[in-house]
Amino acid sequence: MRRTKKIAILLTLLAQFAQAASPQNKNDSDVIFREPFTLRLPVDRSHFYEERFDHKIPYVFDNDVYLFNGEKFGVKVTLEEGEITSVRYEKDLSKADLTFDFKQDKDQSGSLMTLLTVKNNLPRRVYFDALMTIPGKKGIFKTTVLPVEAGLSNFESWPHAIVQLALKDIRYSEKPASRK
């Protein structure tokens, strides 16, 4: 529970950070932002969820990846002593260590679902922790994303719309390292 509160605070701080028009210090100069946008998601066959994001939101911040419906992009990682120590946005999918494709689709019965495809171009299995926000619900919810084997892709699906998915603690080890 303590970790969820910490992540909620981090996401609040991220929203405040993202409102800045430009990076404030030299460490933020590598942050790549989305332009302001309106997210429109089908919630079921006849209802939609819509939210306007008037401020710039980063793709990756503090080594965490933030995904919205319809996005496909990658990240590069930095390795130190055989462990992932930093994650940064990579627009060119052919140069990415990990690629993410996050979208809504229909299952075999025609019902809407949210689908995440992760491709791992790294030499080892990669693990993630994940959080999501859901249309019409307050709060941030923990969810699971299965590890992705080296050189392979994996799929994760949810039977509902997701406003934002955050992939946290991208790592080689099954258990997350404690964050500072």
Backbone as CSV, one residue per row, in Angstrom:
resi,resn,N_x,N_y,N_z,CA_x,CA_y,CA_z,C_x,C_y,C_z
1,MET,0.829,-1.190,0.000,0.000,0.000,0.000,0.870,1.249,0.000
2,ARG,1.973,1.219,0.763,2.865,2.365,0.821,3.429,2.684,-0.565
3,ARG,3.758,1.636,-1.343,4.308,1.821,-2.678,3.278,2.473,-3.596
4,THR,2.005,2.079,-3.494,0.957,2.667,-4.318,0.811,4.152,-4.016
5,LYS,0.874,4.533,-2.731,0.791,5.948,-2.374,1.981,6.710,-2.945
6,LYS,3.158,6.108,-2.885,4.362,6.748,-3.426,4.206,6.968,-4.934
7,ILE,3.653,5.978,-5.614,3.463,6.096,-7.057,2.403,7.146,-7.367
8,ALA,1.346,7.217,-6.562,0.316,8.246,-6.765,0.929,9.634,-6.629
9,ILE,1.785,9.795,-5.639,2.467,11.081,-5.459,3.366,11.363,-6.656
10,LEU,4.082,10.328,-7.130,4.946,10.498,-8.289,4.149,10.938,-9.513
11,LEU,2.989,10.314,-9.736,2.173,10.688,-10.891,1.638,12.114,-10.763
12,THR,1.299,12.527,-9.539,0.868,13.911,-9.318,2.013,14.868,-9.621
13,LEU,3.192,14.529,-9.129,4.363,15.361,-9.410,4.681,15.376,-10.895
14,LEU,4.500,14.225,-11.557,4.741,14.154,-12.993,3.798,15.099,-13.738
15,ALA,2.529,15.119,-13.337,1.578,16.016,-13.986,2.000,17.465,-13.819
16,GLN,2.478,17.813,-12.634,2.957,19.175,-12.410,4.201,19.451,-13.245
17,PHE,5.089,18.481,-13.299,6.314,18.627,-14.090,5.979,18.806,-15.571
18,ALA,5.036,17.993,-16.051,4.705,18.004,-17.471,4.103,19.318,-17.925
19,GLN,3.548,20.104,-17.000,2.950,21.377,-17.372,3.997,22.412,-17.769
20,ALA,5.217,22.185,-17.381,6.272,23.133,-17.747,6.471,23.105,-19.257
21,ALA,6.621,24.257,-19.852,6.769,24.340,-21.307,8.098,23.780,-21.791
22,SER,9.122,23.860,-20.970,10.418,23.329,-21.363,11.115,22.771,-20.135
23,PRO,12.089,21.873,-20.352,12.808,21.312,-19.214,13.462,22.406,-18.381
24,GLN,13.464,22.211,-17.054,13.967,23.222,-16.134,15.431,23.062,-15.758
25,ASN,15.992,21.863,-15.925,17.401,21.686,-15.611,18.058,20.772,-16.612
26,LYS,19.368,20.659,-16.543,20.081,19.907,-17.568,19.701,18.426,-17.577
27,ASN,19.294,17.854,-16.447,18.894,16.457,-16.417,17.588,16.220,-17.167
28,ASP,16.761,17.247,-17.320,15.487,17.122,-18.017,15.613,17.355,-19.523
29,SER,16.790,17.716,-19.991,16.941,18.081,-21.397,16.699,16.910,-22.340
30,ASP,16.801,15.679,-21.861,16.571,14.509,-22.702,15.118,14.045,-22.704
31,VAL,14.266,14.714,-21.940,12.867,14.313,-21.858,12.149,14.734,-23.141
32,ILE,11.463,13.770,-23.764,10.690,14.032,-24.984,9.211,14.070,-24.590
33,PHE,8.543,15.160,-24.973,7.149,15.373,-24.597,6.198,15.142,-25.756
34,ARG,4.998,14.683,-25.433,3.892,14.674,-26.388,3.374,16.102,-26.477
35,GLU,2.838,16.450,-27.599,2.125,17.720,-27.723,0.776,17.556,-27.029
36,PRO,0.145,18.643,-26.574,-1.195,18.530,-25.986,-2.139,17.790,-26.951
37,PHE,-3.063,17.016,-26.388,-3.948,16.203,-27.220,-5.249,15.906,-26.485
38,THR,-6.226,15.432,-27.252,-7.485,14.953,-26.693,-7.535,13.453,-26.892
39,LEU,-7.726,12.731,-25.803,-7.837,11.277,-25.844,-9.310,10.917,-25.906
40,ARG,-9.688,10.149,-26.892,-11.081,9.692,-27.037,-11.062,8.173,-27.122
41,LEU,-11.689,7.539,-26.134,-11.685,6.076,-26.040,-13.093,5.516,-26.084
42,PRO,-13.333,4.510,-26.915,-14.604,3.795,-26.799,-14.601,3.020,-25.477
43,VAL,-15.660,3.145,-24.704,-15.774,2.421,-23.443,-16.595,1.146,-23.652
44,ASP,-17.555,1.231,-24.536,-18.334,0.072,-24.966,-18.827,0.386,-26.375
45,ARG,-19.794,-0.355,-26.848,-20.233,-0.183,-28.247,-20.894,1.163,-28.529
46,SER,-21.387,1.851,-27.489,-22.088,3.108,-27.748,-21.624,4.293,-26.893
47,HIS,-20.643,4.097,-26.003,-20.197,5.173,-25.129,-18.703,5.431,-25.291
48,PHE,-18.342,6.717,-25.131,-16.949,7.124,-25.262,-16.509,7.881,-24.011
49,TYR,-15.222,7.801,-23.737,-14.577,8.601,-22.693,-13.670,9.582,-23.418
50,GLU,-13.724,10.854,-23.016,-12.874,11.859,-23.655,-12.216,12.722,-22.589
51,GLU,-10.928,12.969,-22.757,-10.182,13.828,-21.841,-9.165,14.636,-22.625
52,ARG,-9.112,15.912,-22.307,-8.162,16.823,-22.949,-6.924,16.938,-22.055
53,PHE,-5.753,16.734,-22.633,-4.474,16.915,-21.953,-3.849,18.178,-22.542
54,ASP,-4.023,19.304,-21.848,-3.570,20.599,-22.359,-2.087,20.852,-22.158
55,HIS,-1.460,20.090,-21.297,-0.035,20.274,-21.044,0.755,19.152,-21.720
56,LYS,2.021,19.385,-21.909,2.881,18.368,-22.510,3.149,17.266,-21.478
57,ILE,3.052,16.024,-21.930,3.284,14.870,-21.069,4.449,14.081,-21.658
58,PRO,5.416,13.695,-20.829,6.567,12.945,-21.358,6.193,11.503,-21.719
59,TYR,6.924,10.940,-22.674,6.808,9.522,-22.991,7.495,8.703,-21.902
60,VAL,8.669,9.173,-21.491,9.451,8.509,-20.446,9.918,9.588,-19.483
61,PHE,9.756,9.329,-18.192,10.260,10.254,-17.177,10.719,9.451,-15.975
62,ASP,11.889,9.751,-15.482,12.450,9.074,-14.313,12.441,7.551,-14.520
63,ASN,12.781,7.135,-15.755,12.891,5.720,-16.157,11.555,4.984,-16.232
64,ASP,10.445,5.689,-16.134,9.128,5.079,-16.248,8.519,5.455,-17.594
65,VAL,7.823,4.508,-18.204,7.234,4.683,-19.535,5.738,4.927,-19.381
66,TYR,5.231,5.979,-20.040,3.820,6.361,-19.964,3.180,6.188,-21.335
67,LEU,2.133,5.356,-21.400,1.487,5.005,-22.663,0.024,5.445,-22.678
68,PHE,-0.407,5.938,-23.849,-1.803,6.269,-24.109,-2.264,5.466,-25.318
69,ASN,-3.571,5.251,-25.413,-4.154,4.489,-26.502,-3.684,4.999,-27.870
70,GLY,-3.329,4.057,-28.723,-2.939,4.383,-30.097,-1.459,4.671,-30.272
71,GLU,-0.673,4.565,-29.217,0.749,4.886,-29.319,1.593,3.649,-29.604
72,LYS,2.631,3.886,-30.394,3.630,2.866,-30.689,4.976,3.579,-30.706
73,PHE,5.836,3.236,-29.755,7.173,3.827,-29.695,8.100,2.891,-28.943
74,GLY,9.351,3.249,-28.879,10.337,2.410,-28.225,11.139,3.163,-27.189
75,VAL,11.984,2.403,-26.500,12.916,2.980,-25.540,14.282,2.332,-25.717
76,LYS,15.291,3.080,-25.354,16.667,2.575,-25.251,16.964,2.486,-23.769
77,VAL,17.750,1.484,-23.397,18.139,1.355,-22.003,19.648,1.500,-21.878
78,THR,20.079,1.913,-20.708,21.500,1.949,-20.379,21.744,0.835,-19.382
79,LEU,22.785,0.068,-19.642,23.144,-1.029,-18.753,24.425,-0.682,-18.011
80,GLU,24.442,-0.960,-16.726,25.646,-0.826,-15.917,25.760,-2.070,-15.064
81,GLU,26.882,-2.734,-15.154,27.126,-3.970,-14.414,26.011,-4.984,-14.656
82,GLY,25.557,-5.074,-15.897,24.561,-6.058,-16.281,23.138,-5.778,-15.850
83,GLU,22.873,-4.567,-15.351,21.516,-4.203,-14.931,21.049,-2.948,-15.665
84,ILE,19.736,-2.834,-15.866,19.151,-1.652,-16.502,19.172,-0.508,-15.493
85,THR,19.858,0.576,-15.863,19.968,1.713,-14.938,19.224,2.952,-15.431
86,SER,18.954,3.037,-16.726,18.159,4.165,-17.208,17.400,3.769,-18.467
87,VAL,16.290,4.470,-18.680,15.396,4.228,-19.810,15.108,5.568,-20.455
88,ARG,15.201,5.643,-21.787,14.903,6.905,-22.488,14.118,6.610,-23.775
89,TYR,13.323,7.569,-24.161,12.469,7.469,-25.353,13.310,7.289,-26.616
90,GLU,12.833,6.414,-27.519,13.476,6.214,-28.820,12.385,6.173,-29.884
91,LYS,12.345,7.220,-30.709,11.317,7.316,-31.750,11.514,6.263,-32.836
92,ASP,12.771,5.999,-33.203,13.094,5.058,-34.269,12.989,3.625,-33.723
93,LEU,11.929,2.930,-34.102,11.685,1.588,-33.574,12.808,0.612,-33.911
94,SER,13.494,0.828,-35.027,14.582,-0.084,-35.407,15.791,0.059,-34.484
95,LYS,15.875,1.148,-33.726,16.987,1.365,-32.794,16.600,1.078,-31.345
96,ALA,15.343,0.762,-31.109,14.839,0.600,-29.744,15.219,-0.753,-29.149
97,ASP,15.494,-0.743,-27.852,15.735,-1.983,-27.115,14.413,-2.663,-26.766
98,LEU,13.403,-1.862,-26.475,12.050,-2.347,-26.198,11.077,-1.508,-27.003
99,THR,10.083,-2.134,-27.597,9.050,-1.363,-28.294,7.697,-1.681,-27.659
100,PHE,6.816,-0.678,-27.673,5.495,-0.783,-27.078,4.448,-0.378,-28.101
101,ASP,3.411,-1.178,-28.229,2.266,-0.868,-29.082,1.045,-1.006,-28.178
102,PHE,0.379,0.127,-27.917,-0.719,0.171,-26.955,-1.968,0.652,-27.666
103,LYS,-2.991,-0.199,-27.718,-4.178,0.160,-28.494,-5.403,-0.584,-28.001
104,GLN,-6.552,-0.123,-28.463,-7.805,-0.842,-28.230,-8.079,-1.682,-29.466
105,ASP,-8.671,-2.832,-29.225,-8.993,-3.753,-30.303,-10.265,-4.484,-29.908
106,LYS,-10.722,-5.368,-30.752,-11.894,-6.188,-30.432,-11.439,-7.626,-30.273
107,ASP,-12.037,-8.312,-29.286,-11.737,-9.727,-29.119,-12.579,-10.535,-30.105
108,GLN,-12.506,-11.851,-30.037,-13.213,-12.714,-30.993,-14.726,-12.545,-30.960
109,SER,-15.264,-12.120,-29.804,-16.715,-11.926,-29.699,-17.145,-10.526,-30.138
110,GLY,-16.171,-9.662,-30.447,-16.482,-8.299,-30.857,-16.458,-7.289,-29.724
111,SER,-16.156,-7.744,-28.502,-16.074,-6.830,-27.353,-14.755,-6.076,-27.375
112,LEU,-14.796,-4.820,-26.898,-13.582,-4.010,-26.853,-12.641,-4.497,-25.768
113,MET,-11.352,-4.420,-26.050,-10.318,-4.735,-25.075,-9.139,-3.799,-25.329
114,THR,-8.280,-3.655,-24.334,-7.058,-2.883,-24.492,-5.913,-3.870,-24.597
115,LEU,-5.021,-3.636,-25.548,-3.946,-4.577,-25.844,-2.595,-3.868,-25.818
116,LEU,-1.657,-4.445,-25.088,-0.269,-3.978,-25.066,0.601,-5.068,-25.663
117,THR,1.399,-4.691,-26.662,2.389,-5.589,-27.233,3.759,-5.021,-26.908
118,VAL,4.614,-5.841,-26.310,5.975,-5.432,-25.969,6.936,-6.334,-26.720
119,LYS,7.875,-5.729,-27.449,8.931,-6.474,-28.140,10.241,-6.203,-27.416
120,ASN,10.937,-7.271,-27.044,12.187,-7.176,-26.293,13.361,-7.504,-27.205
121,ASN,14.162,-6.508,-27.545,15.357,-6.703,-28.361,16.617,-6.843,-27.501
122,LEU,16.442,-6.959,-26.208,17.571,-7.090,-25.280,17.977,-8.557,-25.142
123,PRO,19.180,-8.814,-24.593,19.677,-10.199,-24.500,19.139,-11.007,-23.315
124,ARG,18.294,-10.399,-22.483,17.748,-11.092,-21.315,16.268,-10.803,-21.149
125,ARG,15.595,-11.631,-20.360,14.195,-11.426,-20.027,14.042,-10.091,-19.293
126,VAL,12.944,-9.372,-19.596,12.677,-8.077,-18.975,11.372,-8.153,-18.189
127,TYR,11.404,-7.558,-16.982,10.245,-7.501,-16.090,9.779,-6.059,-15.957
128,PHE,8.485,-5.906,-15.630,7.871,-4.589,-15.453,6.926,-4.631,-14.265
129,ASP,6.701,-3.484,-13.661,5.554,-3.265,-12.788,4.665,-2.308,-13.575
130,ALA,3.365,-2.332,-13.323,2.473,-1.491,-14.126,1.350,-0.906,-13.280
131,LEU,0.985,0.317,-13.654,-0.136,1.034,-13.053,-1.006,1.567,-14.180
132,MET,-2.293,1.746,-13.887,-3.186,2.270,-14.923,-4.251,3.158,-14.309
133,THR,-4.773,4.038,-15.150,-5.967,4.786,-14.806,-7.061,4.336,-15.769
134,ILE,-8.297,4.320,-15.257,-9.418,3.753,-15.998,-10.519,4.810,-16.122
135,PRO,-11.166,4.930,-17.286,-12.254,5.897,-17.437,-13.344,5.693,-16.390
136,GLY,-13.780,6.796,-15.795,-14.887,6.759,-14.859,-14.539,6.296,-13.456
137,LYS,-13.258,6.001,-13.196,-12.859,5.565,-11.857,-11.763,6.486,-11.337
138,LYS,-11.852,6.816,-10.068,-10.836,7.653,-9.421,-9.706,6.757,-8.942
139,GLY,-8.495,7.249,-9.045,-7.366,6.521,-8.493,-6.489,5.871,-9.538
140,ILE,-5.429,5.290,-9.035,-4.438,4.599,-9.852,-4.476,3.141,-9.431
141,PHE,-4.542,2.247,-10.405,-4.704,0.835,-10.121,-3.483,0.045,-10.569
142,LYS,-3.046,-0.856,-9.713,-1.943,-1.737,-10.039,-2.458,-2.814,-10.988
143,THR,-1.655,-3.176,-11.968,-2.005,-4.255,-12.881,-0.745,-5.058,-13.161
144,THR,-0.892,-6.137,-13.884,0.265,-6.965,-14.181,0.591,-6.921,-15.670
145,VAL,1.865,-7.034,-15.945,2.372,-7.200,-17.297,3.389,-8.330,-17.202
146,LEU,3.189,-9.361,-17.982,4.080,-10.513,-17.925,5.480,-10.142,-18.407
147,PRO,6.510,-10.838,-17.904,7.869,-10.589,-18.396,7.959,-10.966,-19.871
148,VAL,8.924,-10.376,-20.568,9.112,-10.639,-21.997,10.492,-11.241,-22.186
149,GLU,10.516,-12.407,-22.792,11.776,-13.117,-23.021,12.650,-12.374,-24.037
150,ALA,13.943,-12.599,-23.951,14.916,-11.981,-24.864,14.566,-12.313,-26.313
151,GLY,14.557,-11.286,-27.155,14.328,-11.468,-28.584,12.899,-11.801,-28.975
152,LEU,11.964,-11.751,-28.033,10.580,-12.120,-28.332,9.615,-10.976,-28.030
153,SER,8.353,-11.195,-28.398,7.281,-10.258,-28.080,6.307,-10.930,-27.135
154,ASN,5.587,-10.118,-26.379,4.564,-10.633,-25.483,3.346,-9.717,-25.583
155,PHE,2.189,-10.264,-25.286,0.939,-9.533,-25.371,0.258,-9.558,-24.007
156,GLU,-0.332,-8.436,-23.653,-1.119,-8.335,-22.424,-2.426,-7.668,-22.812
157,SER,-3.536,-8.141,-22.273,-4.812,-7.518,-22.622,-5.663,-7.325,-21.381
158,TRP,-6.556,-6.340,-21.476,-7.497,-6.006,-20.413,-8.874,-5.877,-21.054
159,PRO,-9.929,-6.328,-20.379,-11.268,-6.294,-20.973,-11.985,-4.953,-20.808
160,HIS,-11.208,-3.867,-20.694,-11.787,-2.537,-20.498,-10.832,-1.488,-21.070
161,ALA,-11.337,-0.288,-21.198,-10.514,0.830,-21.675,-9.537,1.261,-20.585
162,ILE,-8.385,1.758,-20.999,-7.376,2.290,-20.087,-7.015,3.686,-20.573
163,VAL,-7.070,4.680,-19.672,-6.706,6.045,-20.033,-5.195,6.136,-20.193
164,GLN,-4.456,5.681,-19.182,-2.999,5.742,-19.224,-2.435,4.503,-18.543
165,LEU,-1.375,3.955,-19.140,-0.658,2.826,-18.565,0.767,3.280,-18.291
166,ALA,1.252,3.043,-17.082,2.623,3.391,-16.708,3.389,2.108,-16.433
167,LEU,4.511,1.926,-17.137,5.389,0.784,-16.907,6.549,1.268,-16.060
168,LYS,6.730,0.636,-14.907,7.669,1.092,-13.903,8.680,-0.002,-13.604
169,ASP,9.808,0.396,-13.052,10.828,-0.566,-12.620,11.162,-1.569,-13.723
170,ILE,11.507,-1.080,-14.896,11.918,-1.951,-15.989,13.275,-2.540,-15.600
171,ARG,13.356,-3.884,-15.603,14.530,-4.519,-15.008,14.731,-5.927,-15.554
172,TYR,15.903,-6.483,-15.260,16.213,-7.866,-15.600,15.824,-8.835,-14.493
173,SER,15.791,-8.394,-13.265,15.497,-9.309,-12.150,14.006,-9.394,-11.893
174,GLU,13.570,-10.543,-11.403,12.141,-10.736,-11.145,11.619,-9.792,-10.075
175,LYS,12.416,-9.578,-9.039,12.002,-8.690,-7.960,12.548,-7.290,-8.216
176,PRO,11.710,-6.285,-8.017,12.180,-4.901,-8.252,13.231,-4.486,-7.238
177,ALA,14.166,-3.684,-7.714,15.131,-3.071,-6.807,14.397,-1.995,-6.021
178,SER,14.808,-1.753,-4.793,14.148,-0.697,-4.030,14.544,0.643,-4.599
179,ARG,13.517,1.494,-4.787,13.745,2.838,-5.340,14.180,3.780,-4.253
180,LYS,14.992,4.726,-4.642,15.456,5.738,-3.683,14.453,6.838,-3.563
